[in-house]
């Protein structure tokens, strides 16, 4: 059966026919050529047959090795097998809840993650460890060996003979399931069919004006739809090249621009947070994007404010395509740009290959200019949430998907967004369920109750914040809360601001009144973090939420997840306030260790 007039096999065969030395995916320390891509995918086909992994099966996998993730993900899709990629930074409780919810007994996972998630105790599951370089001795014993080759996975793939991929795949089968916001007890799996995926890739290609000469720069997280779909999958669909050299950080903005120029990048996929940081800290070579090769910046996964949109386009002399969509719509649905007709700054643009309307609470369509909920309909929609009939009934109405976002349609035909109906935090393009964070906080033995909410932020859109009510006589520090969260959820969901409160305001239903909590903590300093000394490490400890005794001048940003871009800005701001100094944008970017930071402060004070 055809999918957007091309079968899945057609799309892969076109990719297989490219020059074998042409780059497909360029990673930090490895380049996957189209020749290597073809060789590995066809050998995975053999592996799946030999191990009785059939089309329609769900295969879960988790790894920090992007080279493996990209190839394995695409191999599953090529063979009609549903890919379920679990974020390797996922906490143990959530990971096990997802595994249970998927009802699959097949999982491929890094050896150290097996230990972190306690998977080795599960006798009902066929666990295939993914061998990593420099495995520790204690982990090596977990490695299983392929029956045919006697080699560990995925090394064994290289010894297999290639097999062809299936001639046809049912377009209604799930291509992948992506777990998005949801609590640990009720993980939310978005089912994306082959029809939805490939029809939407066709839409993206038409909107972005891509072809097999396109070069995408996309270093967004692979466990989120915009990282994988608008990266390796979009490159595959076009037989093009995608670059994923390293995660974004303020300190590497110059390196990114060097790559964009040197590799003749045509499309740069980013979230508004990254755009804001680039606008703020890039102050030379602003013509890098103004050349014959570069086409568009693609903004996704968050609201793009009109002011930033206009400032960025003017500064870098380029055009932004602003896409609106959700994980439930593959990636997009409504686009502002690149054509003048829809490129109206401050809007979502117009629907492409789908329908959109504004609906009131009474389920009547709102006229132009009136606010309501944005509903979408089309082939891009998910098949539904996995094993969640009640959630599906709430999400759909006669084939229309309720986005949970409020907005209105203007006289120009473009849609605008005004807010959200759903209780969801979008921080730096990442969806965070406040209920999930609260559930983790409440599971701590010292916590009586907790509430999580988003706070507006100029750079990140929103940051995750929480307030905690401790049990009687219990004691808990900010550092302990942070460490507990990091153990049980992805780093990106860990609260940036934490308050301890004496009581919570409860409504008649017994639920915490979130807005009143926000009012309570507004303007308050975070408990336990007041400092009286001018000690450098005290301030670093406050911002990084690490005990001061564990810090040294050799502490580097790139080696520590605690020191991300938002923490970097907070750290600089605190130092400026305390020492009454000011950093230039270039100095901010060049601070890569505590030693760099201290030297800058010392120099400014003396100067």
C-alpha positions in Angstrom: 0.0 0.0 0.0 1.2 3.5 -0.8 2.1 6.1 1.8 2.1 9.6 0.3 2.5 7.9 -3.2 5.7 6.1 -2.1 6.1 2.9 -0.1 8.4 2.7 2.8 10.6 0.5 0.7 10.8 3.1 -2.0 12.0 5.7 0.5 14.7 3.4 1.9 15.8 2.2 -1.6 16.3 5.7 -2.8 18.5 6.3 0.2 20.4 3.0 -0.5 21.0 4.2 -4.1 22.9 7.3 -3.0 26.7 7.6 -3.4 28.0 5.2 -0.7 30.5 7.8 0.5 27.8 10.5 0.9 27.3 11.5 4.6 23.9 10.6 6.0 24.3 11.4 9.7 27.3 13.4 11.0 27.8 12.8 14.7 30.4 14.1 17.2 32.9 11.3 16.7 31.5 9.3 13.8 30.1 9.8 10.3 27.4 7.4 9.0 27.7 7.3 5.3 24.9 6.1 3.0 27.0 3.0 2.3 27.3 2.1 6.0 23.6 2.9 6.5 22.6 0.4 3.8 24.9 -2.2 5.0 23.7 -2.0 8.6 20.0 -1.7 7.9 19.9 -4.8 5.6 21.9 -6.8 8.2 19.4 -5.8 10.9 16.7 -7.3 8.7 18.5 -10.6 9.0 19.0 -10.2 12.7 15.3 -9.5 13.3 14.3 -12.6 11.3 16.8 -14.8 13.1 15.5 -13.6 16.5 11.8 -13.9 15.6 11.2 -10.2 15.8 8.3 -9.7 13.4 6.5 -6.7 11.8 4.0 -5.3 14.2 6.1 -6.2 17.3 6.9 -3.4 19.7 10.6 -3.2 20.4 11.8 -1.0 23.3 15.3 0.3 23.4 17.4 2.9 25.3 21.0 4.0 24.7 23.2 7.0 25.1 25.0 6.0 21.9 23.5 8.2 19.2 25.2 6.2 16.4 23.3 3.1 17.6 20.1 4.9 18.3 19.8 6.4 14.8 20.6 3.2 13.0 18.5 0.9 15.2 15.5 3.3 15.1 15.5 3.4 11.3 16.1 -0.3 11.0 13.0 -1.0 13.0 10.9 1.3 10.9 12.3 -0.1 7.7 11.2 -3.6 8.8 7.7 -2.7 10.0 8.6 -3.1 13.7 7.3 -0.5 16.1 10.1 1.6 17.6 9.8 2.6 21.3 12.8 4.7 22.3 13.0 5.4 26.0 15.0 8.4 27.1 18.2 7.0 28.7 18.1 9.7 31.3 14.6 8.5 32.4 14.3 7.6 36.0 13.9 3.9 37.0 10.3 4.1 38.2 9.1 5.9 35.0 11.2 3.6 32.7 9.7 0.5 34.3 6.2 1.9 34.1 6.7 2.6 30.4 8.0 -1.0 29.8 5.0 -2.5 31.6 2.6 -0.2 29.8 4.0 -1.2 26.4 3.3 -4.9 27.0 6.4 -5.9 25.1 9.0 -8.5 26.2 11.7 -7.3 23.9 14.1 -4.6 25.0 17.6 -3.5 23.9 19.4 -1.4 26.4 22.8 -0.1 27.5 24.4 -2.4 30.0 24.7 0.3 32.7 21.1 1.2 32.2 20.1 -2.4 32.9 21.6 -2.0 36.4 20.2 1.5 36.9 16.7 0.4 36.1 17.0 -3.0 37.9 16.0 -4.8 34.7 18.3 -7.8 35.3 15.7 -9.0 37.9 12.9 -9.3 35.3 12.7 -12.9 34.2 9.7 -12.2 31.9 11.6 -10.0 29.5 14.1 -10.8 26.8 16.8 -8.2 27.5 19.6 -7.7 25.0 22.4 -5.6 26.4 24.0 -3.1 24.0 27.8 -3.3 24.3 29.5 0.0 24.9 33.1 0.9 24.5 35.2 0.4 27.6 32.6 -1.7 29.5 33.3 -2.1 33.2 34.1 -5.6 34.4 31.0 -5.7 36.6 28.9 -5.0 33.6 30.6 -7.3 31.1 29.0 -10.4 32.7 25.6 -9.0 31.7 26.5 -9.1 28.0 24.7 -11.8 26.0 26.1 -13.3 22.8 24.3 -13.8 19.5 23.6 -17.5 18.9 24.7 -17.3 15.3 27.9 -15.3 15.5 28.9 -15.7 19.2 29.5 -12.0 19.4 27.7 -9.4 21.6 25.1 -7.0 20.3 25.4 -4.9 18.1 28.9 -6.1 17.0 27.2 -9.3 15.8 25.3 -7.4 13.1 28.5 -6.9 11.1 28.9 -10.7 10.7 25.4 -11.3 9.2 24.4 -11.5 5.6 22.1 -8.8 4.3 18.4 -9.4 3.8 15.9 -7.3 1.9 13.4 -5.2 3.8 9.6 -5.9 3.5 7.9 -5.1 0.2 4.9 -3.6 2.0 4.1 -2.3 5.4 0.5 -1.7 6.5 0.3 2.2 6.7 -2.0 1.9 9.8 0.6 0.0 11.8 2.5 2.0 14.4 5.9 3.2 13.1 6.9 4.4 16.6 5.5 5.1 20.0 6.9 8.1 21.8 6.2 8.6 25.5 5.6 12.2 26.3 4.1 14.0 29.3 2.3 11.9 31.8 2.7 10.6 35.4 4.8 7.6 36.4 1.6 5.7 37.1 0.0 6.6 33.8 2.7 7.0 31.1 1.4 8.6 27.9 2.4 6.8 24.8 1.7 8.6 21.5 1.2 6.1 18.7 2.3 7.4 15.3 1.4 5.3 12.3 3.4 4.9 9.1 0.8 6.9 7.2 1.0 9.8 9.7 4.8 9.7 9.8 5.5 9.6 6.1 2.7 11.9 5.0 4.0 14.5 7.5 7.6 14.1 6.3 6.2 14.8 2.9 4.6 18.0 4.2 7.7 19.1 6.0 9.8 18.6 2.8 7.4 20.7 0.8 7.1 23.5 3.4 10.9 23.6 3.9 11.7 23.2 0.2 14.1 20.3 0.8 15.8 17.8 -1.6 18.7 15.4 -1.6 21.2 18.3 -1.4 19.7 19.6 1.8 22.0 19.7 4.9 20.1 19.9 8.2 21.6 21.0 11.5 19.6 19.5 14.3 21.1 18.8 17.7 17.8 18.5 19.6 17.2 15.5 21.8 16.5 12.3 19.9 14.0 11.1 22.5 11.8 14.0 21.5 9.9 14.1 18.2 11.6 17.2 16.8 15.1 15.7 17.4 14.4 12.4 15.6 11.7 13.3 13.1 13.1 16.6 11.9 16.6 15.1 12.0 17.5 11.6 10.8 14.0 10.8 9.6 13.6 14.0 7.5 17.1 13.4 6.1 16.2 9.8 5.2 13.0 10.9 3.5 15.0 13.4 1.3 18.2 11.2 1.0 19.9 14.2 2.5 22.4 14.8 5.4 21.8 15.7 9.0 24.5 17.1 11.4 24.4 16.3 15.1 27.9 17.2 16.3 27.3 17.9 20.0 24.5 19.2 22.4 23.9 22.9 22.4 25.6 25.0 25.0 26.3 28.8 25.2 30.0 28.1 25.2 29.8 26.4 21.8 27.8 28.9 19.8 30.9 29.9 17.8 31.6 26.2 17.0 28.1 25.8 15.8 28.3 28.7 13.4 31.6 27.4 12.1 29.9 24.1 11.2 26.9 25.9 9.7 29.3 27.9 7.4 31.9 25.2 6.7 29.4 22.4 6.0 27.1 24.7 3.9 24.1 23.9 6.1 20.7 24.7 4.4 18.2 24.2 7.3 18.8 24.8 11.0 16.2 23.3 13.4 16.0 24.9 16.8 13.7 25.7 19.7 13.0 29.3 20.7 15.2 29.0 23.8 18.2 28.2 21.6 17.3 31.1 19.3 17.1 33.5 22.2 20.6 32.4 23.5 22.1 32.7 20.0 20.6 36.2 19.6 21.9 37.3 22.9 25.4 35.9 22.7 26.4 35.9 19.0 27.9 39.3 18.2 30.2 38.7 15.2 30.0 37.1 11.8 26.3 37.8 11.8 26.2 37.3 8.0 26.9 33.5 8.4 23.3 32.6 7.5 23.1 35.2 4.8 24.5 33.2 1.9 23.5 31.2 -1.2 23.5 27.8 0.7 21.5 28.6 3.8 17.7 28.7 3.4 15.8 28.7 6.7 15.8 28.6 10.4 13.1 26.2 11.6 11.5 27.1 15.0 9.7 24.3 16.8 8.6 22.9 20.1 7.6 26.1 21.8 6.0 29.5 21.3 8.2 31.9 19.3 7.6 35.4 20.7 7.2 38.1 18.0 9.9 40.3 19.3 12.6 37.6 19.3 11.4 36.4 15.9 11.8 39.9 14.3 15.1 40.6 16.1 16.6 37.3 15.0 15.6 37.7 11.4 16.9 41.3 11.3 20.2 40.5 13.0 21.1 37.3 11.0 19.4 38.4 7.8 17.5 35.1 7.4 13.9 33.9 7.3 12.4 31.8 10.1 9.7 29.1 9.5 7.7 28.9 12.7 6.0 25.5 13.0 3.2 24.7 15.4 2.3 21.1 16.4 2.5 18.5 19.1 4.0 15.0 19.5 0.4 13.9 18.7 0.7 15.5 15.2 4.2 14.0 14.5 5.8 17.5 14.7 3.7 20.2 13.0 0.5 21.1 11.2 0.4 24.9 11.1 3.3 26.8 9.6 4.2 30.5 9.4 6.5 30.8 6.3 8.5 30.6 4.4 6.2 32.2 1.8 5.0 35.7 2.4 1.4 34.6 2.5 1.8 32.8 5.9 5.1 34.4 7.1 3.3 36.8 9.5 5.5 37.4 12.5 3.8 36.6 15.8 1.4 34.0 14.4 1.4 30.3 14.0 0.7 30.7 10.3 -1.7 28.5 8.3 -2.5 24.8 8.3 -0.7 22.7 5.6 -2.1 19.3 4.6 -4.5 19.4 7.5 -7.5 21.3 8.8 -7.6 23.6 11.8 -10.4 25.4 13.6 -11.2 27.3 16.8 -13.8 25.6 19.0 -15.6 26.9 22.1 -16.4 24.9 25.2 -19.9 24.4 23.8 -18.4 22.6 20.8 -19.3 25.3 18.3 -16.8 26.8 16.0 -15.7 30.3 16.9 -15.8 33.1 14.2 -12.6 35.0 13.1 -11.1 36.9 16.0 -12.8 35.0 18.8 -10.7 32.8 21.2 -11.2 29.1 21.7 -9.3 25.8 21.6 -7.3 24.9 18.5 -8.5 21.6 17.0 -6.7 19.8 14.1 -7.7 17.1 11.7 -5.7 15.2 9.0 -3.5 12.3 8.2 -0.8 13.7 10.5 -2.7 12.8 13.7 -1.6 10.0 16.1 -3.6 6.8 16.1 -4.2 7.4 19.8 -2.6 7.0 23.2 -1.4 3.5 23.9 -3.8 1.5 26.1 -5.6 4.6 27.2 -9.2 4.5 26.0 -10.4 7.3 28.4 -7.6 9.6 27.3 -8.4 9.0 23.7 -12.1 9.8 24.2 -11.1 13.1 25.8 -8.5 13.9 23.1 -10.7 13.3 20.0 -14.1 14.5 18.7 -15.4 13.1 15.4 -11.8 12.8 14.0 -10.7 16.2 15.3 -7.8 16.3 17.8 -8.1 18.8 20.7 -4.7 20.3 21.1 -5.3 21.8 24.5 -4.0 25.2 23.3 -6.1 28.3 23.1 -6.0 30.7 20.3 -7.9 32.5 17.5 -7.9 32.9 13.7 -7.1 36.3 12.3 -8.6 38.1 9.3 -5.4 37.2 7.5 -6.2 33.5 7.8 -3.3 33.0 10.2 -3.8 31.3 13.6 -2.5 32.9 16.9 -1.9 31.2 20.2 -3.0 32.8 23.5 -2.4 30.2 26.1 -2.9 26.6 27.2 -5.9 24.7 28.5 -3.7 21.7 29.4 -1.6 21.9 32.6 1.7 21.5 30.9 5.1 23.2 31.3 7.1 23.8 28.1 10.7 24.6 29.1 13.3 25.1 26.4 11.1 23.1 23.9 10.7 20.1 26.3 7.2 19.2 27.5 7.1 18.6 31.3 4.1 17.3 33.1 3.8 19.0 36.4 2.0 15.9 37.8 5.0 13.7 36.9 7.4 16.0 38.9 5.0 16.3 41.8 4.6 12.5 41.9 8.3 12.1 42.2 8.5 14.7 44.9 5.7 13.2 46.9 7.4 9.8 46.9 10.2 11.2 49.0 9.7 9.9 52.6 10.3 13.5 54.1 7.7 15.2 51.8 4.1 15.5 53.0 2.9 17.3 49.9 4.2 19.1 46.9 3.1 21.1 43.9 4.9 21.8 40.6 4.2 24.7 38.2 5.8 26.7 35.4 7.3 30.2 35.9 7.6 32.5 32.9 11.2 33.0 31.7 12.5 35.3 29.0 15.0 32.7 27.7 13.4 29.3 28.4 9.7 30.3 27.9 9.0 28.6 31.3 11.2 27.0 34.0 10.1 24.2 36.2 9.4 25.3 39.8 8.0 23.5 42.9 6.9 24.1 46.4 7.3 21.5 49.1 5.6 20.9 52.4 7.7 18.7 54.7 6.4 16.1 57.2 6.6 17.0 60.9 10.2 17.1 62.2 11.5 16.2 58.7 14.6 17.9 57.3 15.5 18.3 53.7 17.8 20.6 51.7 17.6 21.9 48.2 20.6 19.8 47.3 18.9 16.6 48.6 15.7 17.4 46.7 17.7 18.0 43.5 19.7 14.8 43.9 16.5 12.8 44.5 14.8 14.3 41.4 17.9 13.6 39.2 17.8 10.0 40.3 14.1 9.6 39.4 13.6 11.7 36.3 15.3 13.2 33.3 17.6 16.1 34.0 15.5 18.4 31.9 12.5 18.0 34.2 14.4 18.7 37.5 13.0 21.9 39.1 15.1 25.0 38.6 13.5 26.7 41.6 12.5 25.0 44.9 10.7 26.5 47.8 9.8 25.0 51.2 6.5 26.2 52.6 4.8 26.0 56.0 1.4 25.2 54.6 -0.5 24.9 51.3 -3.8 26.6 50.3 -6.3 23.8 49.4 -9.5 24.2 47.5 -12.9 22.6 48.3 -11.9 19.5 46.3 -8.8 19.0 48.4 -6.4 20.0 45.6 -3.6 22.6 46.1 -4.6 26.0 44.5 -1.5 26.4 42.3 -2.0 30.2 41.6 -2.1 30.9 45.3 1.2 29.0 45.8 2.7 31.1 43.0 1.6 34.2 44.8 3.1 32.8 48.1 6.5 32.3 46.7 6.7 35.2 44.4 9.7 37.3 45.2 10.9 35.0 47.9 14.5 33.7 48.0 14.8 30.0 47.9 14.9 28.5 51.4 18.3 27.3 52.6 20.2 29.2 50.0 20.7 32.6 51.6 24.4 33.3 51.8 26.3 35.9 54.0 29.9 35.2 52.9 31.5 36.4 49.8 32.9 33.0 49.2 33.0 32.1 45.5 32.2 28.4 46.1 29.1 29.3 48.2 27.6 31.0 45.2 28.6 28.2 42.8 27.1 25.7 45.3 23.9 27.7 45.4 23.5 27.8 41.6 24.6 24.3 40.7 23.0 22.8 43.8 26.1 20.8 44.7 27.8 20.8 48.1 30.6 23.2 48.1 33.1 20.6 49.4 32.6 18.7 46.2 33.6 21.6 44.0 37.1 22.4 42.7 38.4 25.0 40.2 38.8 22.2 37.7 35.0 21.7 37.6 34.0 22.0 33.9 30.6 22.8 32.3 30.9 20.2 29.5 31.4 17.3 31.9 28.6 18.0 34.3 24.8 17.8 33.6 24.2 20.2 36.6 25.9 23.0 34.6 23.6 23.5 31.6 22.9 26.7 29.7 20.2 27.9 32.1 22.4 27.3 35.1 25.3 29.0 33.3 23.2 32.2 33.0 22.0 32.0 36.6 25.6 31.5 37.8 26.9 34.5 35.9 24.0 36.7 37.0 24.6 35.8 40.7 28.3 36.6 40.4 27.5 39.9 38.8 25.1 40.8 41.5 27.3 39.8 44.4 30.6 41.2 43.2 29.0 44.2 41.5 30.7 43.4 38.1 29.4 42.9 34.6 30.3 40.2 32.0 30.3 40.8 28.3 28.5 38.3 26.1 31.9 37.0 24.8 33.1 36.5 28.4 29.9 34.6 29.3 30.5 32.3 26.3 34.2 31.7 27.2 33.5 30.6 30.8 34.0 26.8 30.5 35.2 26.0 34.0 35.1 27.4 37.5 38.7 28.4 37.0 37.7 30.6 34.0 34.9 32.1 36.1 37.1 32.9 39.1 39.8 34.4 36.9 37.3 36.7 35.2 35.9 37.9 38.6 39.4 38.4 40.0 40.5 40.4 37.0 37.4 42.6 37.1 37.6 43.3 40.8 41.3 44.2 40.5 40.6 46.2 37.3 
